[in-house]
């Protein structure tokens, strides 16, 4: 076991240690510049999706908003509560600034990977769609690259559907036991049962559940943060000055100064918003939209909500408290966030944070499961395999909740995520010219005063499933 752990730790060092983050940053900046700041120019359009799409319901498709909320539910998780606290502890207030910066360029990366997921999505008999990096690698780069798509799919199942779901079960059960005194066995049974009801309903039920719980989750957490900000409104300008000063080394809150702030901000920001990691495109592909760029724009909003809104809320709660002491040791992660919130509004807030952790983790579980389901459908279409995955995921959620030490078996999760991210970024760089063609088609139709509609006939050289776009012209 030690030899195996050492092997995966080496993979983790080679991916997350030195290659992946620079690759993500460079590609994000490149996509931003070449696309003429597409994420800024279409920022207003991102919010139009929040009102919903009646045409999606008419055809019994998953709507763009539902796909957005499933994606937000997956991105928003422990990293927004515990991860931000770790970034501030190790990198100082300046880490928050670099989280903002990586989110801005990540919005462009997410847009392009989700555009490609839409372009190469496949229509299913039940009226849904499937897509994502495995399929845009195969259809976009050609069948000779299928082996790369297989590597991606296996890593996606191992990291998200199996490893991360065990960790999420552990997080929920631990939070409930700590604040409410409920034994892990009971919370594990309840969590596994509810997860089972949702995942056995497929993507449509997952989308419907996300459409309900994600707004409650996000608005509730945002509301609490706004209360904290209003209670400390006179200290907000000084806090923002402190964030910027620490980001550029003008003030040094922790050892490592500016370097620590950049490293922690970039790392935690990328872990949280997942832009470029290849996970969100799996969900983006299921949405019914008239043009691939529509969903790309929407998924940019998902990155914005995750980092610029939710992560910022956590950061402000911590930095405005007396609990946080720059460079102090002994308190980090979710404990720091809990204590900071309690210092503002009282001890009752630990129950609120427990509820937030519960919703964040549950939304991540159903998101992680769907990523695994989508990857498995690419590897094999056999119903028995899908049934087996569902049972395994439910069991692992229960195991993670009731036997926290068992999660140490899933030490391979982060290295597997590192590999799938590198595979996705390589494919994204190779397919970027195709994504730009689709973006230019969208822009040209807007310039003509039209509502952009995707016509596969205009791209005869691309391996597009025309059945996936059969309803677009009629509805627009």
C-alpha positions in Angstrom: 0.0 0.0 0.0 2.9 2.4 0.8 4.4 1.8 -2.7 1.0 2.6 -4.3 0.5 5.7 -2.2 4.0 6.9 -3.1 3.2 6.3 -6.8 0.0 8.4 -6.6 1.7 11.1 -4.6 4.3 11.4 -7.3 1.5 11.9 -9.9 0.0 14.5 -7.6 3.3 16.4 -7.4 3.7 16.2 -11.2 0.2 17.5 -11.9 -0.9 19.8 -9.1 2.7 20.5 -8.0 4.2 22.2 -11.1 2.5 21.6 -14.4 -1.3 21.9 -14.0 -1.7 25.3 -12.4 0.7 27.2 -14.8 -1.0 25.4 -17.7 -4.5 26.5 -16.5 -3.4 30.1 -15.9 -1.6 30.4 -19.3 -4.5 28.9 -21.3 -7.0 31.0 -19.4 -5.1 34.2 -20.2 -4.7 33.1 -23.8 -8.4 32.3 -24.3 -9.3 35.6 -22.7 -7.0 37.7 -25.0 -7.7 35.8 -28.2 -11.5 35.9 -27.7 -11.3 39.6 -26.9 -12.4 39.2 -23.3 -15.5 37.2 -24.2 -16.4 36.6 -20.5 -16.6 40.4 -19.9 -18.4 41.3 -23.2 -21.2 38.7 -22.6 -21.4 39.2 -18.8 -24.9 40.8 -18.9 -26.3 37.9 -21.0 -25.2 35.4 -18.3 -28.1 36.4 -16.1 -30.8 36.0 -18.7 -30.9 32.3 -18.1 -32.0 32.7 -14.5 -35.6 33.3 -15.6 -35.8 29.8 -17.2 -36.6 28.5 -20.7 -40.2 27.5 -21.5 -39.1 25.8 -24.7 -37.0 23.3 -22.8 -40.0 22.2 -20.8 -42.1 21.9 -24.0 -39.7 19.3 -25.3 -39.1 17.7 -21.9 -35.4 18.7 -22.0 -33.2 19.8 -19.2 -33.2 23.6 -19.3 -30.1 25.8 -19.4 -30.9 27.1 -15.9 -31.3 23.6 -14.5 -27.9 22.6 -16.0 -26.4 25.8 -14.5 -27.7 25.0 -11.1 -26.5 21.4 -11.2 -23.1 22.8 -12.1 -23.1 25.4 -9.4 -24.1 22.7 -6.9 -21.1 20.7 -7.9 -18.7 23.5 -7.8 -19.9 25.0 -4.6 -18.8 22.7 -1.8 -16.3 22.3 1.0 -13.8 24.4 -0.9 -16.0 27.4 -0.5 -16.1 27.1 3.3 -13.0 25.2 4.4 -10.8 25.8 1.3 -11.0 29.6 1.5 -10.1 29.5 5.1 -7.0 27.4 4.3 -6.0 29.8 1.5 -6.2 32.7 3.9 -4.4 30.9 6.7 -1.5 29.9 4.4 -1.5 32.8 2.0 -2.8 35.7 4.0 -5.6 38.1 2.8 -3.8 38.6 -0.5 -4.8 35.0 -1.5 -8.4 36.3 -1.9 -7.3 38.8 -4.7 -5.6 36.0 -6.6 -8.7 33.8 -6.3 -10.6 36.6 -8.0 -8.1 36.9 -10.8 -8.0 33.1 -11.5 -11.8 33.2 -11.6 -11.9 36.0 -14.2 -9.7 34.1 -16.6 -11.3 30.8 -15.6 -14.6 32.2 -16.8 -13.2 32.2 -20.4 -11.8 28.7 -20.0 -15.1 27.3 -18.8 -17.0 29.0 -21.6 -14.9 27.4 -24.3 -14.9 23.9 -22.8 -18.7 24.0 -22.3 -19.2 25.3 -25.9 -17.3 22.3 -27.1 -19.4 20.0 -24.9 -22.5 21.4 -26.5 -21.2 21.2 -30.1 -20.4 17.5 -29.8 -23.2 16.4 -27.5 -25.3 13.3 -28.5 -29.1 13.0 -28.4 -30.5 10.2 -26.2 -33.7 8.2 -26.7 -35.3 9.7 -23.6 -34.9 13.3 -24.9 -31.8 14.1 -22.9 -28.3 14.7 -24.2 -24.8 13.4 -23.2 -21.5 15.1 -23.8 -18.3 16.3 -22.2 -14.6 16.0 -22.8 -14.7 12.2 -23.5 -17.0 12.9 -26.4 -15.4 16.0 -27.7 -12.0 14.3 -27.7 -13.4 11.4 -29.7 -15.6 13.4 -32.1 -13.4 16.5 -32.3 -9.9 15.0 -32.4 -10.9 11.8 -34.1 -11.3 8.1 -33.2 -7.5 7.6 -33.0 -7.6 9.7 -29.8 -10.3 7.5 -28.2 -7.6 6.1 -25.9 -7.2 9.6 -24.4 -10.9 9.9 -23.9 -10.9 6.5 -22.1 -8.1 7.7 -19.8 -10.2 10.8 -19.0 -13.4 8.8 -18.4 -11.7 6.3 -16.0 -10.1 9.1 -14.0 -13.4 11.0 -13.8 -15.2 7.9 -12.4 -12.4 7.2 -9.9 -12.0 10.8 -8.7 -15.5 12.2 -8.6 -18.0 9.4 -8.5 -16.0 7.2 -6.1 -13.4 9.2 -4.1 -15.0 12.6 -3.7 -18.4 11.1 -2.8 -16.9 9.2 0.0 -15.2 12.4 1.3 -18.5 14.3 0.9 -20.3 11.7 3.0 -17.6 12.1 5.6 -17.9 15.9 5.6 -21.7 15.9 6.1 -21.7 13.2 8.9 -18.8 14.9 10.7 -20.5 18.3 10.6 -23.8 16.9 11.9 -22.1 14.9 14.7 -20.1 18.0 15.8 -23.0 20.4 15.9 -26.1 18.3 16.6 -24.7 15.2 18.3 -26.3 12.8 15.8 -24.3 9.6 15.4 -22.6 9.0 12.1 -24.6 5.8 11.5 -27.9 7.6 11.4 -26.8 10.5 9.3 -25.0 8.1 6.9 -28.2 6.0 6.4 -30.3 9.2 5.8 -27.8 10.7 3.4 -27.4 7.4 1.4 -31.1 7.0 1.2 -31.8 10.5 -0.1 -28.9 10.3 -2.5 -30.3 7.0 -3.8 -33.7 8.5 -4.5 -32.1 11.3 -6.5 -29.5 9.3 -8.5 -32.0 6.6 -9.5 -34.1 9.3 -11.2 -31.3 10.2 -13.7 -30.3 13.6 -14.9 -33.8 14.9 -15.1 -34.5 14.3 -11.4 -31.0 15.5 -10.5 -31.7 18.8 -12.4 -35.1 19.2 -10.7 -33.6 18.7 -7.2 -30.8 21.2 -8.0 -33.3 23.7 -9.3 -34.8 23.8 -5.8 -32.0 23.3 -3.3 -29.2 25.3 -5.0 -31.0 28.7 -4.9 -31.9 28.1 -1.3 -28.3 27.2 -0.5 -26.7 30.1 -2.3 -29.2 32.8 -1.3 -29.1 31.7 2.4 -25.3 31.7 2.6 -25.1 35.0 0.7 -27.8 36.5 3.0 -25.8 35.6 6.1 -22.6 37.1 4.6 -24.4 40.3 3.8 -25.6 40.6 7.5 -21.9 40.2 8.6 -20.8 42.8 6.1 -23.5 45.3 7.2 -22.5 44.8 10.8 -18.9 45.6 9.9 -19.5 48.1 7.1 -17.0 50.6 8.5 -14.2 48.0 8.4 -14.9 46.8 4.8 -12.8 49.5 3.0 -9.8 48.8 5.2 -10.2 45.0 4.6 -10.2 45.5 0.8 -7.1 47.7 1.0 -5.5 44.9 3.1 -6.4 42.3 0.5 -4.8 44.2 -2.3 -1.7 45.3 -0.3 -1.0 41.7 0.7 -1.6 40.4 -2.8 1.3 42.6 -4.1 3.6 42.2 -1.2 3.1 45.7 0.1 2.1 44.1 3.4 3.2 40.7 4.6 0.7 38.8 6.7 2.3 35.3 6.5 5.7 33.8 5.7 6.2 33.7 2.0 4.5 37.1 1.4 3.3 37.7 -2.2 4.5 34.3 -3.4 2.4 32.5 -0.8 -0.6 34.6 -1.6 -0.4 33.9 -5.3 0.2 30.1 -4.8 -2.7 29.7 -2.3 -5.1 31.9 -4.2 -4.6 30.2 -7.5 -4.6 26.7 -6.1 -7.7 27.1 -4.0 -9.5 29.1 -6.6 -9.0 26.4 -9.3 -9.9 23.7 -6.9 -13.1 25.5 -6.1 -14.4 26.7 -9.5 -13.0 23.7 -11.5 -12.7 25.9 -14.6 -10.7 23.9 -17.2 -10.7 20.7 -15.2 -13.2 19.1 -17.5 -15.9 18.3 -15.0 -18.5 21.0 -15.7 -18.7 20.3 -19.4 -20.3 16.9 -18.6 -23.3 18.8 -17.1 -23.2 21.7 -19.6 -23.9 19.3 -22.4 -27.2 18.2 -21.1 -28.8 21.6 -21.5 -31.3 22.5 -24.3 -30.1 25.7 -25.9 -30.4 27.2 -29.4 -26.6 27.7 -29.8 -23.6 26.2 -28.0 -22.3 29.6 -27.0 -25.5 30.2 -25.0 -24.5 27.5 -22.5 -20.9 28.5 -22.6 -21.9 31.9 -21.4 -24.1 30.4 -18.7 -21.3 28.2 -17.4 -19.1 31.3 -17.1 -21.7 32.5 -14.6 -21.2 29.3 -12.6 -17.5 30.2 -12.1 -18.5 33.7 -11.2 -21.1 32.5 -8.6 -18.7 30.0 -7.1 -15.6 32.2 -6.6 -16.6 35.8 -7.0 -19.7 35.4 -4.8 -19.6 32.4 -2.5 -15.9 32.2 -1.9 -15.8 36.0 -1.4 -18.6 35.7 1.2 -16.5 33.2 3.2 -13.4 35.4 2.9 -15.2 38.5 4.1 -16.7 36.6 7.1 -13.2 35.5 8.1 -11.3 38.7 7.5 -13.8 40.9 9.2 -13.7 38.8 12.4 -11.4 39.1 15.4 -10.8 35.3 15.2 -8.5 35.5 12.3 -4.9 36.4 13.3 -2.4 36.6 10.4 0.2 33.9 10.7 -1.4 32.3 13.7 -1.5 28.5 13.8 -3.9 26.0 15.3 -7.1 27.0 13.6 -7.9 26.6 9.9 -10.4 25.0 7.5 -14.0 24.8 8.5 -13.2 25.5 12.2 -11.9 28.9 11.3 -15.0 29.7 9.3 -17.3 28.5 12.1 -15.5 30.5 14.8 -15.4 33.6 12.6 -19.2 33.4 11.9 -19.9 32.8 15.5 -17.9 35.9 16.5 -20.2 38.0 14.3 -23.7 36.7 15.0 -23.4 34.2 17.9 -23.0 30.5 18.6 -26.3 29.6 16.9 -24.6 30.2 13.6 -22.8 26.8 13.9 -26.2 25.2 13.1 -26.6 27.5 10.1 -23.2 26.5 8.9 -23.9 22.8 9.4 -27.0 23.2 7.3 -24.9 25.0 4.6 -22.3 22.2 4.7 -25.1 19.6 4.4 -26.6 21.3 1.3 -23.2 22.0 -0.3 -22.1 18.5 0.2 -25.3 16.9 -0.9 -25.4 18.9 -4.1 -21.8 17.9 -4.7 -22.7 14.2 -4.2 -25.4 14.2 -6.9 -23.2 16.2 -9.2 -20.2 13.9 -8.7 -22.5 10.9 -9.3 -23.7 12.3 -12.6 -20.1 12.9 -13.8 -19.4 9.2 -13.1 -22.6 8.1 -14.9 -21.8 10.2 -17.9 -18.3 8.8 -18.1 -19.6 5.2 -17.7 -22.1 5.7 -20.5 -19.1 6.6 -22.7 -17.2 3.5 -21.7 -20.1 1.1 -21.9 -23.8 1.5 -22.5 -24.9 -1.6 -20.6 -27.7 -0.9 -18.1 -26.1 -3.3 -15.6 -23.0 -1.2 -15.3 -25.0 1.9 -14.6 -27.0 0.1 -11.9 -23.8 -1.1 -10.4 -22.3 2.4 -10.3 -25.4 3.7 -8.5 -25.2 1.0 -5.8 -21.5 1.6 -5.4 -21.9 5.4 -5.0 -24.7 5.0 -2.4 -22.5 2.5 -0.5 -19.5 4.8 -0.6 -21.5 7.8 0.6 -22.6 5.6 3.6 -19.1 4.2 4.1 -17.6 7.7 4.1 -20.2 8.9 6.6 -20.0 6.0 9.1 -16.3 5.0 8.8 -14.3 8.3 8.3 -11.0 6.4 8.4 -12.1 4.5 5.3 -11.7 7.7 3.2 -7.9 7.3 3.4 -8.3 4.5 0.9 -9.2 7.2 -1.7 -5.8 8.9 -1.7 -5.8 8.5 -5.5 -8.7 11.1 -6.0 -6.6 14.2 -6.3 -4.0 12.6 -8.6 -6.7 11.2 -10.8 -8.3 14.7 -11.0 -4.9 16.1 -12.0 -4.6 13.6 -14.9 -8.1 14.2 -16.2 -7.5 18.0 -16.0 -4.3 17.7 -18.1 -6.1 15.5 -20.6 -8.9 18.0 -20.9 -6.6 21.0 -21.2 -4.6 19.3 -24.0 -7.8 18.6 -25.9 -9.1 22.1 -25.2 -5.9 23.6 -26.6 -6.2 21.4 -29.8 -9.9 22.2 -30.3 -9.7 25.9 -29.5 -9.8 26.9 -33.2 -13.1 24.9 -33.5 -14.5 26.7 -30.5 -13.5 30.1 -31.9 -15.4 29.2 -35.2 -18.5 28.5 -33.1 -18.1 31.7 -31.1 -17.6 33.8 -34.4 -20.7 32.2 -35.8 -22.6 33.4 -32.7 -21.2 36.9 -32.9 -21.9 37.2 -36.6 -25.6 36.3 -36.0 -25.8 38.9 -33.2 -24.3 41.5 -35.5 -27.0 40.8 -38.1 -29.7 41.4 -35.4 -30.7 37.7 -35.3 -31.2 35.4 -32.4 -28.3 33.0 -32.8 -29.3 29.5 -33.8 -26.8 26.7 -34.4 -27.0 25.1 -37.8 -24.8 21.9 -38.1 -25.0 22.2 -41.9 -22.7 25.2 -41.7 -20.0 23.0 -40.2 -19.9 19.9 -42.5 -16.4 19.1 -41.4 -17.3 18.6 -37.8 -18.7 15.3 -36.5 -21.9 16.8 -35.0 -25.0 14.8 -34.0 -27.6 16.7 -36.0 -30.4 15.1 -34.0 -29.2 17.0 -30.9 -30.1 20.3 -32.7 -33.3 19.3 -34.4 -35.6 21.6 -32.2 -33.4 24.7 -32.2 -34.7 26.4 -35.4 -38.3 25.7 -34.7 -38.3 27.2 -31.2 -36.3 30.3 -32.0 
